[in-house]
Amino acid sequence: MSLLPAGKPLAFAAQGERLCLGVRRAGRWIVCPYGAVLDGASAKDQCARCAQLDRSRSVAADTMADDPRPYGVYLAYFGPGLLKVGITAAERGPARLVEQGAVAYAWLGRGPLMAARRAEALLGSALSVPDRFAKTAKRAARGALPPVSDRAAALSQLHRAARKLAGWPETLDPVEFACADHTELFGLDRIPGVVAELGGMTPGAEIVGEVLTGVGSDVYLRLAGAGAGGAGAGAGEREGAAGSGGAAGVVAVMDARLLSGWVLGPAAGGVTTVPLRAAARGAGEREREGRGKGGGQEGLF
């Protein structure tokens, strides 16, 4: 967030090919031994073999059950009807909530990893609380958020219901309810109700605009120039290619994870040449689409 403050101009181009970032071990990245080229439209920054190696020692993949660190169980709010449960290493504090773009959150408990896992599973089975939502659902909800008090009330209600459940892990210490809201941190008031979506980068593609705000991995930009086909198109219309004659000034959201693996250089032109997708659909439709395991959530912990 600090590297992309509101008002910061951006103008860059993708150079060469998008390459796998390799594997992170002992706090550093080990270069991909395969030199794998990645799909520019995918948020994944690893090839399949590096991702498999990563998951061989991963809390998210349940291959790190011996992790001795304490974990926190949290409830996260992304919009009306979009409440999830999750866990994160206690030492990370709220960093995971910021990364996910949680509008508001509250801690539920703290304790050993497997106890936190059991609590997460308990909420899923007893209260049907999901552990992920699609990015599209989160984005759509940001354009029509209720007041802060309503968000806190929704979290408080779920927090009370969760604490009343039978089967609460004995080694998980409960945490009193306290709502934290990210309205100011994310600059949510700077996000308009209708926002186009920038597609994936390709060699030579350029993005030129001004930063409005950032939410998790999403960066909201007012574009200096864009394709006429995508910016104001309806949901049923196909993706529009960018060009010099289009919708300068349109607000679009970019998933910064799509930049991972590219070498970025200065933009040669004054317009955005990355394709624009149609504006997001209504929050209710996105919510139904985003529930469950098909959510494509960002990496955990």
PyMOL commands that set and color helices and strands:
alter all, ss='L'
color gray80, all
select helices_A, chain A and resi 48-55+90-92+95-100+113-127+135-142+148-163+183-186+188-190+256-259+283-290+293-295
alter helices_A, ss='H'
color red, helices_A
select strands_A, chain A and resi 9-15+23-25+28-30+71-79+82-89+104-111+173-174+180-181+196-198+206-215+218-223+251-255+263-266+276-277
alter strands_A, ss='S'
color yellow, strands_A
deselect
rebuild
show_as cartoon
